[in-house]
Structures are given as C-alpha cells and as structure tokens.
C-alpha cells in the first residue's frame, strides 16, 4: 500500500520533470507527455540529445542535467520552478548498468554507478517531496524507475541490483513518511526487458576475470542478453511510457510497485513463490529465537502502511 490514503487526480496542466530523456523509456515518455499537451521539463546530460523535442514551445523546457551532481540537480530544479512554478510528476529514469564478474569490478566504477542510480534518485526525490508539500494545490507523484531487477537479482549485475534494491527500499520508506494531507504519491516502475538500446549504450562491461570461464553463469547470461533474437520479444519503450502515463492519469490510488512486461511479472511471481517457500521452511527456526509479543510488535509496524 502507498503511504498516502487519498486518490490522485493529475491536473490538466501538469508539469512533468523527467530525467534520462536522451533515449529509451525517458525519450518515449517525454514524447508522450508532449503529445498530451502537458508541460514538460526534459533533461539529459547533453542537451543536444533532446533535439527531437520542439525548441520554441511554451510547454517544453530542455535542460542539461547530470544526476550524479547535487549542484546540477539543484540548478535544474531551480530553473524548472522559475519557468513553471510547480512540479506535478517527477520521474527518476536516468541510470545505467555495469555487467560482468563482480570480483573484477573497480570500486570507483561501482561508486559512480551508485552516484547516478541511487544518490541521483535520492537528490531529486527529496527536492520533489519539499516542492510538492509546499506548492498549492499540494501534491504530486514521484515515479522512480527501477526494474524487475529492483526485487530479483541475476548473475553479473551485482552493483546494478544493489542500486535498484536501494531505490526500492528508499522509496518504500519515504512513501510511509509523508502525511496523507500532502497528497504526495510514490510509484516504483519495474520493467523487464525493453527495446531501448540499453545493452549497447547503457551498460558498462567489466573485464572478464580469468577464474571465470566461458561456462560460468555470467558468461551464459551475457550471451543471452547480447543475442539480437532474444531482445525481439522485449517490450516496446513506447508502450511502457504509455502505461506509466496511464498509472498517473487514470485517477484513483497510485500503486507503489508496477511491474511492466510479461517477463517482469513472471520473474517477480517466481521470486515471491521461492521466498514464500523459504519463509515457511524457516518458520520454526525464526520463532524459537524470539520472545512473546514480537509478532504483535511487527503487526503494529505493518498497520502503519
């Protein structure tokens, strides 16, 4: 359950602030927002990557934004507010992956990934919470794009999964902190495979570790994700964007988590079933270390959702 109780109604003249609009889901969502005649703040590291958007529209603001830089985030938010005076939907979409043998990844490479995928999301989300609380009328939606990989993990993506798991936990926690009267909603978008060019452009490869041969689980998955035939069944970025729009625009409760794609749904269902089996198998072990009343105490926390 989301941290807010009331349904959300998207204003007709809503302002969308989207990161990572140079390609993929971010670009598709930016184009869809423009097609719906709503106001848009589109951001990318290089503003030239936003040339597909109109230059002279009063409803479109194009900004250069490096989400790994708090200074860049502050400046972009200030410029957006100066132009449109409010933010209704903030979409943290910018991100990338590193792939390969975790043993062989440099800590510098891992830190840079976390700065973009996690800390960039944190920085913009906290700005959004303040703005949505203080603006009139109050409220808005923060959509943080994780992936199926925000709740399930596969070989070769340890630091990517760490960043996405972190975004999921952060978002779920802050969704329970906001007061219902502020009308601030949170939504985690969890796509499976999407045709975005992500494998070619959005993934940094870790050099192979000599201890891991061609038959290692990471090499096997690498061959799968690089096979053009496999990606043909992945979701279309435009359909993902349209569904994100519908989640915000259809009225009613905003779900905290939205898996997108048959692979995402099936993968999460399988993960949930495996976790259920592990919980049942470990029940006796868990209970014997506890004390009377512990179950009641967690019930209190669960009821605070």
matplotlib code that plots the C-alpha trace (Angstrom):
import matplotlib.pyplot as plt

x = [0.0, 1.2, 1.9, -1.0, -4.6, -6.4, -6.7, -4.6, -6.0, -3.5, -4.0, -4.8, -1.8, 0.5, 4.3, 6.4, 10.1, 11.8, 15.5, 17.3, 15.3, 18.0, 16.7, 14.7, 11.9, 12.7, 12.5, 9.3, 7.7, 8.8, 7.3, 4.0, 3.8, 4.2, 1.5, -0.9, -0.3, 1.1, 4.1, 7.5, 10.9, 13.1, 16.6, 19.7, 23.5, 23.8, 21.1, 21.8, 20.3, 16.9, 16.7, 13.7, 11.6, 10.3, 12.6, 10.0, 7.1, 6.0, 5.2, 8.7, 11.8, 15.0, 17.8, 21.2, 21.4, 24.0, 22.1, 25.3, 26.0, 23.9, 24.8, 23.4, 20.2, 19.8, 20.2, 17.9, 15.1, 15.5, 15.3, 12.2, 10.4, 11.4, 9.7, 6.6, 6.4, 5.4, 6.2, 3.4, 5.1, 8.9, 10.3, 13.7, 14.6, 18.3, 20.6, 22.8, 24.3, 27.7, 27.9, 30.5, 32.5, 31.9, 35.4, 36.9, 35.0, 36.8, 35.3, 35.5, 33.3, 30.8, 30.7, 30.0, 27.0, 25.6, 26.0, 23.9, 21.3, 20.8, 22.0, 20.8, 17.3, 17.6, 18.6, 15.7, 13.2, 13.9, 13.5, 10.2, 8.9, 9.6, 8.2, 5.0, 4.4, 4.8, 3.1, -0.6, -2.5, -0.4, 0.6, 2.2, 3.7, 7.3, 7.9, 11.2, 12.2, 13.9, 13.3, 12.4, 16.0, 14.9, 13.4, 15.2, 18.9, 20.8, 24.4, 26.8, 24.7, 25.6, 26.2, 23.3, 21.0, 22.4, 21.5, 18.0, 17.3, 18.4, 16.0, 13.1, 13.8, 14.3, 11.1, 9.0, 10.3, 9.7, 6.3, 5.3, 6.8, 4.7, 1.5, -1.7, -2.8, 0.2, -1.2, 2.3, 2.4, 5.2, 5.4, 8.2, 8.2, 9.7, 10.2, 11.5, 13.4, 12.7, 13.9, 15.9, 19.4, 20.3, 22.6, 24.7, 24.7, 23.5, 25.8, 29.5, 31.3, 33.7, 36.8, 36.5, 38.1, 40.5, 39.0, 35.6, 35.4, 33.0, 30.7, 30.3, 26.8, 27.8, 29.1, 25.9, 23.7, 25.9, 25.4, 21.7, 21.3, 23.6, 21.7, 19.6, 17.0, 16.3, 15.6, 13.0, 10.4, 11.2, 8.6, 8.4, 9.5, 6.5, 4.1, 6.0, 5.7, 2.0, 1.4, 3.4, 1.1, -2.0, -0.9, -0.7, -3.6, -6.4, -7.3, -7.6, -4.9, -1.3, 0.2, 3.6, 5.0, 4.2, 5.9, 5.8, 6.2, 5.3, 8.9, 8.9, 5.6, 6.6, 10.0, 8.6, 5.9, 8.6, 10.7, 7.8, 7.0, 10.6, 10.7, 7.4, 8.8, 12.0, 9.9, 7.7, 10.8, 12.5, 9.5, 10.4, 14.0, 12.8, 10.2, 12.5, 14.9, 12.2, 10.1, 6.4, 5.0, 7.4, 4.7, 2.4, 5.1, 5.6, 1.9, 1.9, 4.5, 2.7, -0.5, 1.3, 1.4]
y = [0.0, 3.5, 5.9, 8.2, 7.4, 9.6, 9.1, 11.2, 13.4, 14.6, 18.3, 19.1, 21.5, 19.2, 19.7, 16.6, 16.6, 13.6, 12.5, 10.5, 11.7, 11.2, 7.7, 4.7, 5.0, 8.6, 9.7, 7.8, 9.3, 12.8, 12.5, 11.1, 14.0, 16.5, 14.7, 15.1, 18.9, 18.9, 20.8, 19.1, 19.5, 17.1, 16.5, 14.7, 15.0, 16.6, 19.0, 18.2, 14.8, 16.5, 17.8, 15.6, 18.0, 21.3, 24.3, 27.1, 25.6, 27.3, 23.9, 22.4, 23.2, 21.3, 21.2, 19.7, 17.5, 15.3, 13.4, 12.3, 16.0, 17.6, 21.0, 20.1, 18.8, 21.9, 24.1, 22.1, 22.1, 25.9, 26.6, 24.3, 26.1, 29.5, 28.5, 26.6, 27.3, 23.8, 20.1, 17.5, 14.4, 13.7, 10.7, 9.4, 7.5, 8.2, 5.3, 2.6, -0.8, -2.4, -6.0, -8.8, -10.6, -8.7, -9.7, -7.8, -4.5, -1.5, 0.3, 3.5, 2.1, 0.8, 4.1, 6.0, 3.7, 4.3, 8.1, 8.0, 5.3, 5.7, 9.1, 10.9, 9.5, 10.4, 14.0, 14.7, 12.8, 14.9, 18.1, 16.8, 16.0, 19.5, 21.2, 19.0, 19.7, 23.5, 24.2, 25.0, 22.9, 20.4, 17.0, 15.1, 11.8, 10.6, 7.8, 6.0, 3.7, 0.6, -2.7, -6.2, -6.1, -4.0, -7.1, -10.0, -10.5, -12.2, -13.0, -10.4, -7.4, -7.2, -3.5, -2.7, -4.7, -3.1, 0.3, -0.7, -2.6, 0.6, 2.7, 0.3, 0.4, 4.1, 4.8, 2.4, 4.0, 7.6, 6.8, 5.9, 9.1, 11.7, 12.9, 11.9, 15.6, 16.4, 14.2, 13.0, 9.6, 7.3, 4.7, 2.2, 1.3, -2.2, -3.1, -6.3, -6.3, -3.2, -2.3, 0.8, 0.1, -0.4, -3.4, -1.5, 2.0, 1.7, -1.0, -0.7, -4.0, -5.3, -7.0, -10.8, -12.3, -15.2, -17.5, -17.4, -19.4, -19.4, -21.8, -19.6, -18.3, -14.7, -15.6, -17.7, -14.7, -12.4, -14.4, -14.3, -10.6, -9.8, -12.1, -10.0, -12.7, -12.6, -8.9, -9.2, -10.3, -7.4, -4.7, -1.5, 1.6, 3.5, 1.0, 1.3, 5.1, 5.0, 2.7, 5.0, 7.8, 5.8, 4.9, 8.6, 9.8, 7.3, 8.5, 6.5, 5.0, 5.1, 1.7, 1.6, -1.0, -1.5, -4.4, -4.0, -6.8, -10.5, -11.3, -8.9, -10.2, -13.9, -13.3, -11.5, -14.1, -16.9, -14.9, -14.4, -18.1, -19.0, -16.6, -17.9, -21.5, -20.3, -18.4, -21.5, -23.7, -21.3, -20.6, -22.9, -21.6, -18.0, -18.4, -20.3, -17.3, -14.8, -13.8, -13.5, -10.3, -9.9, -10.9, -8.2, -5.6, -6.2, -6.1, -2.6, -1.6, -3.4, -1.5, 1.8, 1.4]
z = [0.0, -0.7, 2.1, 1.2, 1.6, -0.9, -4.7, -7.0, -9.8, -12.4, -13.2, -16.8, -17.0, -15.0, -15.1, -15.7, -14.7, -16.4, -16.2, -18.8, -21.8, -24.4, -25.3, -24.3, -21.8, -20.9, -24.5, -25.1, -22.0, -22.9, -26.4, -24.9, -22.4, -25.2, -27.3, -24.4, -24.3, -20.8, -19.6, -19.7, -18.2, -20.2, -19.0, -20.3, -19.7, -23.2, -24.1, -27.8, -27.2, -26.7, -30.3, -31.0, -28.8, -30.0, -29.4, -29.0, -27.2, -24.1, -22.6, -23.1, -21.1, -22.1, -19.5, -19.2, -16.0, -14.5, -11.8, -10.1, -9.3, -6.5, -7.8, -11.2, -9.7, -7.6, -10.7, -12.8, -10.2, -9.7, -13.4, -13.7, -10.9, -12.3, -15.6, -14.4, -10.7, -9.7, -10.3, -10.5, -11.7, -11.1, -13.0, -11.9, -15.0, -15.6, -15.0, -16.4, -15.5, -15.1, -16.1, -15.6, -12.9, -9.7, -8.4, -11.2, -10.9, -9.5, -6.5, -8.4, -11.2, -8.5, -6.7, -9.9, -10.6, -7.2, -7.5, -10.7, -10.0, -6.3, -5.0, -8.1, -7.4, -3.7, -4.5, -6.9, -4.8, -1.7, -3.8, -5.1, -1.7, -0.5, -3.6, -3.7, 0.0, -0.2, -3.6, -3.8, -4.5, -2.7, -4.0, -6.9, -7.9, -7.7, -10.2, -9.6, -12.5, -11.1, -12.9, -12.2, -11.0, -8.1, -6.4, -8.2, -8.8, -11.6, -12.1, -13.4, -12.2, -8.5, -8.3, -10.7, -8.5, -5.4, -6.7, -7.7, -4.5, -2.7, -4.7, -3.9, -0.2, -0.1, -2.0, 0.1, 3.3, 2.3, 0.9, 4.5, 5.9, 4.1, 5.7, 3.8, 3.6, 1.5, -1.3, -2.4, -4.0, -4.9, -7.6, -8.5, -12.2, -12.7, -16.3, -17.6, -21.0, -23.0, -26.5, -25.6, -26.9, -23.3, -23.9, -26.4, -24.8, -21.2, -20.0, -18.9, -19.2, -16.5, -17.9, -17.5, -14.5, -15.5, -12.9, -14.6, -17.9, -20.8, -19.0, -15.9, -15.2, -16.0, -19.5, -20.2, -19.3, -21.3, -24.4, -23.8, -23.4, -26.4, -28.7, -31.0, -31.3, -27.6, -27.5, -30.2, -27.6, -25.2, -24.6, -26.7, -24.9, -26.2, -24.6, -21.3, -21.5, -22.3, -19.3, -17.0, -18.2, -17.5, -14.0, -13.1, -15.3, -14.7, -11.3, -8.1, -6.0, -7.3, -6.7, -5.0, -7.4, -11.1, -12.9, -16.7, -19.1, -19.1, -18.1, -15.2, -13.9, -14.2, -12.7, -9.7, -9.2, -9.3, -6.8, -4.5, -4.5, -3.8, -0.9, 0.4, 0.5, 2.2, 4.9, 5.5, 5.8, 8.2, 10.4, 13.3, 13.3, 13.3, 16.1, 18.5, 18.9, 19.7, 22.6, 23.3, 21.9, 18.9, 16.4, 17.9, 17.6, 13.9, 13.4, 14.6, 12.0, 9.2, 10.1, 9.7, 5.9]

ax = plt.figure().add_subplot(projection="3d")
ax.plot(x, y, z, "-o")
ax.set_aspect("equal")
plt.show()
